[in-house]
Amino acid sequence: SAGTDRHELTSWKSFPSIFKFFAEASEARSGSQKPALTRRSHRIKHEEL
């Protein structure tokens, strides 16, 4: 729930919680020594085939 019954306001009402989520995720990740996994990092390079 974004905290409003009006559909046109849901995006604006949800911004604080979205940014809080990303800030907390970024802080948690910065404490980790492992690099973030990406699809590109798992792709087999054509030279390796």
Order of alpha helices (4+ residues) and beta strands (2+ residues): alpha-alpha
